[in-house]
């Protein structure tokens, strides 16, 4: 059994991944559109196609990871050799050369391509270690709680502070600080990371592995629900910078308080959700989180003051924490069921296909945003926006999540029914 220090060390990878990925999600488009004046419509269109390409990265990373053989193991080499370039590329994303907006668009996609490829391999392999390292429900909830706390710390930097620090310190310096945090914590996580060589036996060929994974009905219910939840939360992250500038204007300090409140509330709630998960089925925690998020997000439709926006943000910390913990444990359970049935542990392919489908969701997100930018009257060069754009921002962050999460609940209920059937037949 791993010691507490090892569990904490392994969980540090969530700071590195979160601070860089969430900062990218929260402010990269904002920085290029609002600061550098690159066309928002052009970036959104490009991100639709890019999201499909990036989805393939996850399939590749999952298959390659399951088949890797090295003296360092299957998963650890990608963390060991990928973390330094991951941080360096992030720095260059926010340190572009002095070129025109057309070339900035090309630069953005070129750097994002490399950044996302590295993120796919590192994120997939840090995640794939979790079900292999921790197989008891108690350990999983304990380590998952640690991971969520560290992930939230990364989110506080990456989401709550990225915009305000970028505006006050400068975008290059902020990116350099974040890159250093990411590199250090990812390497520190290796102290608590280990693999079981026995699980590396007899990997499937790609086609067989992919088909077998998709035939797992428990997984298909999970991955659709996860896709919809991730679509909801990433839309929130991407849109808050616009919402707090054009809809309900917040100062840099108020913006940090608003986003920080989400995660400050989420930290203690991680332990509440962990205890609830030990008593209840994990899928029920995910259902409850979906319902709470849908109800709370409605507040963005009507908020007109900074204090109201901050209160809504704090309340969102409750379901956000529930999502983070329950989804992490659910995919581990899915992998366990597959291992019991097949005799193989295939974390790489499961995380790869999960990542593939989630990245398709990225294309959906940018398609939605692209339609909005093209039709709402939004002008990236204007200091204020027309009512059509303001109302559009309100709907995207406060109304659309309700629709998406109602669909999510139906898939989570389907997961619950299938889980009961599979347990009844011992898979």
C-alpha positions as CSV (number, residue, x, y, z in Angstrom):
1,X,0.0,0.0,0.0
2,X,1.3,3.4,-0.9
3,X,2.1,5.9,1.9
4,X,0.3,9.2,2.3
5,X,3.4,11.0,1.1
6,X,3.4,9.0,-2.1
7,X,-0.3,9.6,-2.7
8,X,0.2,13.3,-2.2
9,X,3.2,13.3,-4.5
10,X,1.4,11.5,-7.3
11,X,-1.6,13.9,-7.0
12,X,0.7,16.9,-7.6
13,X,0.5,16.2,-11.3
14,X,-3.0,17.8,-11.2
15,X,-1.4,21.2,-10.4
16,X,0.8,21.0,-13.4
17,X,-1.9,19.8,-15.8
18,X,-4.5,22.2,-14.5
19,X,-2.6,25.4,-14.3
20,X,-1.4,25.1,-17.9
21,X,-4.5,23.5,-19.5
22,X,-7.0,25.7,-17.7
23,X,-5.0,28.8,-18.4
24,X,-5.0,27.8,-22.1
25,X,-8.8,27.2,-22.0
26,X,-9.6,30.3,-20.0
27,X,-7.5,33.0,-21.7
28,X,-5.8,31.8,-24.9
29,X,-8.7,32.7,-27.2
30,X,-9.3,35.9,-25.2
31,X,-5.7,36.9,-25.5
32,X,-5.5,36.4,-29.2
33,X,-9.0,37.9,-30.0
34,X,-9.3,40.7,-27.5
35,X,-5.6,41.6,-26.9
36,X,-4.0,40.8,-30.2
37,X,-7.1,41.4,-32.3
38,X,-7.1,38.2,-34.2
39,X,-10.6,37.4,-35.7
40,X,-12.7,35.5,-33.2
41,X,-14.6,33.9,-36.0
42,X,-11.4,32.7,-37.7
43,X,-10.1,31.2,-34.5
44,X,-13.4,29.5,-33.8
45,X,-13.6,28.0,-37.3
46,X,-10.0,26.8,-37.0
47,X,-10.7,25.2,-33.6
48,X,-13.5,23.2,-35.0
49,X,-11.2,21.4,-37.4
50,X,-8.4,21.4,-34.9
51,X,-10.6,19.7,-32.3
52,X,-11.2,16.7,-34.6
53,X,-7.4,16.4,-35.3
54,X,-6.7,16.7,-31.6
55,X,-9.2,14.0,-30.8
56,X,-7.0,11.7,-32.9
57,X,-4.1,12.5,-30.6
58,X,-5.9,10.9,-27.7
59,X,-6.6,7.7,-29.6
60,X,-2.9,7.6,-30.6
61,X,-1.7,8.3,-27.1
62,X,-3.9,5.7,-25.6
63,X,-2.9,2.9,-28.0
64,X,0.8,3.8,-27.9
65,X,0.8,4.0,-24.1
66,X,-0.8,0.5,-23.7
67,X,1.8,-1.0,-26.1
68,X,4.9,0.9,-24.7
69,X,7.7,-1.2,-23.3
70,X,10.6,0.5,-21.6
71,X,12.7,0.3,-18.5
72,X,10.7,3.2,-17.1
73,X,7.4,1.4,-17.7
74,X,4.4,2.1,-20.0
75,X,3.1,5.4,-18.6
76,X,5.9,7.1,-16.8
77,X,8.2,7.8,-19.8
78,X,5.7,10.2,-21.3
79,X,5.6,12.3,-18.1
80,X,9.4,12.1,-17.7
81,X,10.3,13.3,-21.2
82,X,7.2,15.4,-22.0
83,X,6.9,17.7,-19.0
84,X,9.7,20.1,-19.8
85,X,8.7,20.8,-23.5
86,X,5.1,21.0,-22.3
87,X,5.9,24.0,-20.1
88,X,8.2,25.6,-22.6
89,X,5.6,25.5,-25.4
90,X,3.0,27.0,-23.1
91,X,5.4,30.0,-22.6
92,X,5.7,30.6,-26.3
93,X,2.0,30.5,-26.8
94,X,1.7,33.7,-24.8
95,X,5.0,35.2,-26.2
96,X,4.3,35.5,-29.9
97,X,6.6,37.4,-32.3
98,X,5.6,40.8,-33.7
99,X,3.7,39.8,-36.8
100,X,0.4,40.7,-38.5
101,X,-2.9,39.1,-37.4
102,X,-2.9,36.6,-40.3
103,X,0.4,35.2,-39.2
104,X,-0.6,35.4,-35.6
105,X,-3.5,33.1,-36.4
106,X,-1.1,30.6,-38.1
107,X,1.3,30.9,-35.1
108,X,-1.6,30.3,-32.6
109,X,-2.6,27.0,-34.3
110,X,1.0,25.8,-34.8
111,X,1.9,26.3,-31.1
112,X,-1.4,25.0,-29.9
113,X,-0.9,21.8,-32.0
114,X,2.4,21.1,-30.2
115,X,1.0,22.1,-26.8
116,X,-2.1,19.9,-27.1
117,X,-0.2,16.9,-28.4
118,X,2.1,17.1,-25.3
119,X,-0.9,17.6,-23.1
120,X,-2.6,14.5,-24.6
121,X,0.3,12.2,-23.9
122,X,1.1,13.6,-20.4
123,X,-2.5,13.9,-19.2
124,X,-3.5,10.5,-20.5
125,X,-0.6,8.7,-18.9
126,X,-1.0,10.5,-15.5
127,X,-4.6,9.5,-15.6
128,X,-4.0,5.9,-16.7
129,X,-1.7,5.3,-13.7
130,X,-4.6,6.0,-11.3
131,X,-6.7,2.9,-11.7
132,X,-3.6,0.7,-11.8
133,X,-2.0,2.2,-8.7
134,X,-5.2,2.4,-6.6
135,X,-7.8,-0.4,-6.8
136,X,-9.7,-0.2,-3.5
137,X,-12.7,2.1,-3.3
138,X,-11.3,3.8,-0.2
139,X,-7.9,4.5,-1.8
140,X,-9.5,5.8,-4.9
141,X,-11.7,8.3,-3.1
142,X,-8.9,9.4,-0.9
143,X,-6.4,9.9,-3.7
144,X,-9.1,11.4,-5.9
145,X,-9.9,13.9,-3.2
146,X,-6.2,14.8,-3.0
147,X,-6.1,15.1,-6.8
148,X,-9.1,17.4,-6.9
149,X,-7.7,19.7,-4.3
150,X,-4.4,20.0,-6.2
151,X,-6.4,20.4,-9.5
152,X,-8.4,23.2,-7.9
153,X,-5.2,24.9,-6.8
154,X,-4.1,24.7,-10.4
155,X,-7.4,26.0,-11.6
156,X,-7.2,29.0,-9.2
157,X,-4.0,30.0,-11.0
158,X,-5.1,28.9,-14.5
159,X,-8.6,30.3,-14.4
160,X,-9.1,32.7,-11.6
161,X,-5.7,34.5,-11.8
162,X,-4.6,34.1,-15.4
163,X,-6.4,37.0,-16.8
164,X,-5.7,39.5,-14.0
165,X,-2.0,38.4,-13.8
166,X,-1.7,38.7,-17.6
167,X,-3.1,42.2,-17.5
168,X,-1.0,43.3,-14.5
169,X,2.3,41.5,-14.9
170,X,2.3,41.0,-18.7
171,X,1.3,37.9,-20.6
172,X,4.8,36.5,-21.2
173,X,5.9,36.8,-17.6
174,X,2.6,35.2,-16.4
175,X,3.1,32.4,-18.9
176,X,6.7,31.9,-17.7
177,X,5.5,31.6,-14.0
178,X,2.8,29.2,-14.9
179,X,5.1,27.1,-17.1
180,X,7.6,26.8,-14.2
181,X,4.8,25.7,-11.8
182,X,3.7,23.1,-14.3
183,X,7.1,21.6,-14.9
184,X,8.1,21.4,-11.2
185,X,4.9,19.8,-10.1
186,X,4.8,17.3,-12.9
187,X,8.3,16.1,-12.2
188,X,7.6,16.0,-8.4
189,X,4.6,13.7,-9.1
190,X,7.0,11.0,-10.4
191,X,8.1,10.4,-6.8
192,X,4.7,8.9,-6.1
193,X,4.1,7.2,-9.4
194,X,4.6,3.5,-9.9
195,X,3.5,0.7,-12.3
196,X,2.8,-3.0,-12.1
197,X,4.8,-4.8,-14.8
198,X,2.3,-7.6,-14.8
199,X,-0.4,-5.4,-16.3
200,X,1.8,-4.8,-19.4
201,X,1.1,-8.3,-20.9
202,X,-0.7,-9.1,-24.1
203,X,-1.9,-5.7,-25.5
204,X,-4.6,-5.8,-28.2
205,X,-4.1,-4.5,-31.7
206,X,-5.5,-1.1,-32.3
207,X,-8.7,-2.0,-34.1
208,X,-9.6,-4.8,-31.7
209,X,-8.8,-2.7,-28.7
210,X,-11.0,0.2,-30.0
211,X,-13.9,-2.0,-30.9
212,X,-13.8,-3.9,-27.6
213,X,-13.7,-0.6,-25.7
214,X,-16.7,0.8,-27.5
215,X,-18.7,-2.4,-27.1
216,X,-18.5,-1.8,-23.3
217,X,-22.0,-0.4,-22.8
218,X,-21.1,0.9,-19.3
219,X,-18.3,3.0,-21.0
220,X,-20.5,4.4,-23.7
221,X,-23.0,5.7,-21.2
222,X,-20.2,7.2,-19.1
223,X,-18.4,8.8,-22.0
224,X,-21.4,10.6,-23.4
225,X,-22.3,12.0,-20.0
226,X,-18.7,13.0,-19.5
227,X,-18.6,14.7,-23.0
228,X,-21.7,16.8,-22.1
229,X,-20.4,17.7,-18.6
230,X,-17.0,18.7,-20.0
231,X,-18.7,20.7,-22.8
232,X,-20.6,22.6,-20.1
233,X,-17.6,23.4,-17.9
234,X,-15.3,24.3,-20.7
235,X,-17.9,26.7,-22.2
236,X,-18.0,28.3,-18.7
237,X,-14.2,28.6,-18.6
238,X,-14.0,30.0,-22.1
239,X,-16.8,32.5,-21.8
240,X,-16.2,34.0,-18.4
241,X,-13.5,36.4,-19.7
242,X,-16.1,37.8,-22.1
243,X,-19.0,37.7,-19.7
244,X,-17.1,39.7,-17.0
245,X,-16.0,42.3,-19.5
246,X,-19.1,42.9,-21.6
247,X,-22.2,41.6,-19.6
248,X,-21.5,42.3,-16.0
249,X,-18.2,44.2,-15.8
250,X,-15.8,43.1,-13.1
251,X,-12.5,44.7,-12.2
252,X,-9.4,42.5,-12.3
253,X,-9.7,41.9,-8.5
254,X,-13.4,41.1,-8.7
255,X,-12.8,38.7,-11.6
256,X,-10.2,36.8,-9.5
257,X,-12.6,36.7,-6.5
258,X,-15.4,35.4,-8.8
259,X,-13.4,32.6,-10.3
260,X,-11.5,32.0,-7.1
261,X,-14.8,31.6,-5.2
262,X,-15.7,28.6,-7.4
263,X,-12.6,26.7,-6.4
264,X,-12.3,27.9,-2.8
265,X,-15.7,26.4,-2.2
266,X,-14.8,23.3,-4.2
267,X,-11.8,22.4,-2.0
268,X,-13.7,21.5,1.2
269,X,-16.5,20.1,-0.9
270,X,-14.1,17.5,-2.3
271,X,-14.1,15.8,1.1
272,X,-17.9,16.1,1.4
273,X,-18.3,14.5,-2.0
274,X,-15.7,11.8,-1.2
275,X,-17.6,10.8,2.0
276,X,-20.9,10.8,0.1
277,X,-19.4,8.6,-2.6
278,X,-18.4,6.0,-0.1
279,X,-22.0,5.8,1.2
280,X,-23.8,6.2,-2.1
281,X,-23.3,5.0,-5.7
282,X,-20.8,7.3,-7.4
283,X,-23.1,7.8,-10.3
284,X,-25.7,9.3,-8.0
285,X,-23.2,12.0,-7.0
286,X,-22.7,12.8,-10.7
287,X,-26.4,13.1,-11.2
288,X,-26.8,15.4,-8.2
289,X,-23.9,17.5,-9.4
290,X,-25.5,17.9,-12.8
291,X,-28.8,19.0,-11.4
292,X,-27.2,21.5,-9.0
293,X,-25.0,23.0,-11.7
294,X,-28.0,23.4,-14.0
295,X,-30.1,25.2,-11.4
296,X,-27.2,27.5,-10.2
297,X,-26.1,28.5,-13.7
298,X,-29.5,30.0,-14.4
299,X,-28.4,32.9,-12.2
300,X,-26.1,34.1,-15.0
301,X,-29.2,34.9,-17.1
302,X,-30.3,37.5,-14.5
303,X,-27.2,38.8,-12.7
304,X,-26.6,42.5,-13.0
305,X,-24.1,43.2,-10.3
306,X,-20.6,42.0,-9.5
307,X,-21.7,40.7,-6.1
308,X,-24.4,38.5,-7.7
309,X,-21.9,37.1,-10.2
310,X,-19.5,36.3,-7.3
311,X,-22.2,34.5,-5.3
312,X,-23.2,32.4,-8.3
313,X,-19.5,31.5,-8.8
314,X,-19.2,30.4,-5.2
315,X,-22.3,28.2,-5.4
316,X,-21.0,26.6,-8.6
317,X,-18.0,25.3,-6.6
318,X,-20.4,22.7,-5.1
319,X,-21.3,20.8,-8.3
320,X,-17.9,21.5,-9.9
321,X,-16.2,19.6,-7.1
322,X,-18.8,16.8,-7.5
323,X,-18.0,16.5,-11.2
324,X,-14.3,16.3,-10.7
325,X,-14.4,13.5,-8.1
326,X,-17.3,11.4,-9.4
327,X,-16.1,11.3,-13.1
328,X,-12.6,10.3,-12.1
329,X,-13.8,7.4,-10.0
330,X,-16.4,6.3,-12.5
331,X,-14.0,5.7,-15.4
332,X,-11.8,3.7,-13.0
333,X,-14.8,1.5,-12.2
334,X,-15.4,1.0,-15.9
335,X,-11.8,-0.1,-16.5
336,X,-12.1,-2.5,-13.5
337,X,-15.2,-4.1,-15.0
338,X,-13.4,-4.5,-18.3
339,X,-10.4,-6.1,-16.6
340,X,-12.6,-8.6,-14.8
341,X,-14.2,-9.6,-18.0
342,X,-11.1,-9.6,-20.3
343,X,-8.2,-10.3,-18.0
344,X,-6.4,-7.2,-19.4
345,X,-5.9,-3.7,-17.9
346,X,-6.3,-1.3,-20.8
347,X,-6.3,2.1,-19.1
348,X,-4.5,3.7,-22.1
349,X,-7.2,2.9,-24.6
350,X,-10.1,3.8,-22.3
351,X,-8.5,7.1,-21.5
352,X,-7.6,7.6,-25.1
353,X,-11.2,7.0,-26.4
354,X,-12.5,9.1,-23.6
355,X,-10.2,11.9,-24.6
356,X,-11.0,11.4,-28.2
357,X,-14.7,12.0,-27.6
358,X,-14.1,14.9,-25.2
359,X,-12.0,16.6,-27.8
360,X,-14.8,16.2,-30.3
361,X,-16.7,18.2,-27.7
362,X,-14.1,20.9,-28.2
363,X,-15.1,21.1,-31.8
364,X,-18.8,21.4,-30.7
365,X,-17.9,24.1,-28.3
366,X,-16.0,26.2,-30.9
367,X,-18.8,25.6,-33.4
368,X,-21.2,27.1,-30.9
369,X,-18.9,30.0,-30.3
370,X,-18.2,30.5,-34.0
371,X,-21.9,30.7,-34.8
372,X,-22.2,33.2,-31.9
373,X,-19.3,35.4,-33.0
374,X,-20.6,35.4,-36.6
375,X,-24.3,36.1,-35.9
376,X,-24.5,38.1,-32.7
377,X,-23.0,41.3,-33.8
378,X,-19.9,40.8,-31.6
379,X,-17.0,43.1,-32.6
380,X,-13.6,42.2,-31.2
381,X,-12.4,45.8,-31.8
382,X,-15.2,47.5,-29.9
383,X,-15.1,48.5,-26.3
384,X,-18.8,47.7,-25.8
385,X,-21.1,45.2,-27.5
386,X,-24.7,45.3,-28.8
387,X,-27.6,43.8,-26.8
388,X,-27.7,40.8,-29.1
389,X,-24.1,39.8,-28.2
390,X,-24.7,40.5,-24.5
391,X,-27.8,38.4,-24.4
392,X,-26.0,35.7,-26.4
393,X,-23.3,35.6,-23.7
394,X,-25.9,35.2,-21.0
395,X,-27.6,32.3,-22.8
396,X,-24.4,30.5,-23.5
397,X,-23.2,30.6,-19.9
398,X,-26.6,30.4,-18.1
399,X,-29.2,28.9,-20.4
400,X,-27.5,26.4,-22.6
401,X,-26.0,24.4,-19.6
402,X,-29.5,23.6,-18.4
403,X,-30.3,21.9,-21.7
404,X,-27.0,20.1,-21.9
405,X,-27.2,18.8,-18.3
406,X,-30.7,17.6,-18.6
407,X,-29.5,15.3,-21.4
408,X,-26.5,14.4,-19.2
409,X,-28.8,13.1,-16.4
410,X,-30.5,10.7,-18.8
411,X,-27.2,9.1,-19.7
412,X,-26.1,8.9,-16.1
413,X,-29.3,7.2,-15.3
414,X,-28.6,4.8,-18.1
415,X,-25.2,4.1,-16.7
416,X,-26.8,3.3,-13.3
417,X,-29.2,0.8,-14.9
418,X,-26.5,-0.9,-16.9
419,X,-24.2,-1.0,-13.9
420,X,-26.8,-2.9,-11.9
421,X,-27.4,-5.3,-14.8
422,X,-23.6,-6.0,-15.1
423,X,-23.1,-6.5,-11.4
424,X,-26.0,-8.9,-11.4
425,X,-24.4,-11.0,-14.1
426,X,-20.8,-10.6,-12.8
427,X,-19.9,-9.2,-16.2
